[in-house]
């Protein structure tokens, strides 16, 4: 029996977290520059940031620096964003 990969678990966690939070951030993907992970919209504009504050605990931060959500995943592996991120 195969177990789901850490990436699949991270995507599932992000999708579950998206239902919990209210308003949408228009993120459709991520961009990684060095060790920084940014949320980008379909035009490539930065709309937020993913920050790992402790191993496996990622915070979704908007452009004003406010934490608008959290995602739990694998330590050191940023969650995959496949659509709008809800606050």
Secondary structure, DSSP 8 states (H G I E B T S, - for coil): -----HHHHHHHHHHHHHHHS-SEE---EEEEETTEEEEE-TTS-EEEEEEEEETTEEEEEETTS-EEEEEE--TT------S-EE-
